[in-house]
Amino acid sequence: MASSIDVARLAGVSQSAVSRVFTPGASVSDRMREKVLATARALNYRPNFVARSLTTGRSRIIGLVVAYLDNQYYPVAVERLTKALQARGYHVMMFMTEQTATNIDDVVSGILDHQVDGIVVASVAMSSKLADRCTEAGVPVVLFNRIQSEDRFSSVISDNFGGGRLLARFLVEGGHQRIGYLAGWEGASTQRDREAGFRAGLAAAGRGLFAWECGNYTFSVAEAATRRMFAADREHPDAIFVCNDHMAIAAMDVLRHEQGLRVPEDVSVVSYDDVPQAAWRSYGLTSLRQPTDSMVAATVDALMARIEGSETDPRRISLPGELIVRTSARIPAGWDAPTQS
């Protein structure tokens, strides 16, 4: 394999000039860049980032931990996170874990073994022991779409509480009397805050939950929970807030194709995330849209600030979401509520 010395000799430049050309963000003239790249192509040269990391102490790799991709929100978020980090000159190494985070210690240990410059954790929480290990290794961590009681890590979320409260107001003003809630995994901060906001919104209107079931953020579990909530031997809700779109699609399938109920004539359905499938004509799901682009930008900025050493205090960022009204729920007459949570 050709080396950077070979490229420098043939191009008639210094080895440091070759290094700058292949370093994202480094200062180099257009003429120099074109000359070095043309020579590199002629020699079939590729920079050895592993060797460079031994010299610079930076791998320019970010570890991304994701619990599950069947929820349609996370493939979208992962794609945008990856592109945003690549635009900063970093590569992303993705690791999968379980939603319940029982094996996250082993996963993050593997990430640390790869000498990553930082970690983004999406959809799972981290133990105090694991937090200590990352701190000792000097590897900054940012939580995406999750918060936890420990404030040593930066976190970026949408305003889950405000979004839940806004959805409660939407259903109440839509004239619904029997309002149910289909919860996600109860260990998740997203579930906790959305339900708390929803209950607070109902309470502000002098109302309470008519029915509650847990779908655990899983399609099949959400189907079973919907069957229980709408069992033939009990009075069923006339509206439900489903904690995320992935479960809401499962719930709507059960309501229509198993229970013979019409959406929204018999049951209004609202949800959270606004994944691409929510806009499909078959569902027309009214959903609280997460501000994913803003969340991604805030996550990358927080991570870069820690990597570059310009900031040591963690950031706690909560961004408002937008209510996207479609056909799955009765629209209140003269609805004039703010579209953001």
Secondary structure as UniProt FT lines:
FT   HELIX           4..11
FT   HELIX           15..21
FT   TURN            24..25
FT   HELIX           30..43
FT   HELIX           49..56
FT   STRAND          61..66
FT   HELIX           73..87
FT   TURN            88..89
FT   STRAND          91..96
FT   TURN            99..100
FT   TURN            102..103
FT   HELIX           104..113
FT   TURN            114..115
FT   STRAND          118..122
FT   HELIX           128..137
FT   STRAND          141..144
FT   STRAND          154..158
FT   HELIX           160..173
FT   TURN            174..175
FT   STRAND          179..183
FT   TURN            186..187
FT   HELIX           189..204
FT   TURN            205..206
FT   STRAND          211..214
FT   TURN            216..217
FT   HELIX           219..229
FT   TURN            232..233
FT   STRAND          239..242
FT   HELIX           245..257
FT   TURN            263..266
FT   STRAND          268..273
FT   HELIX           276..279
FT   TURN            281..283
FT   STRAND          286..289
FT   HELIX           292..307
FT   TURN            308..309
FT   STRAND          316..319
FT   STRAND          322..324
FT   TURN            333..334
//
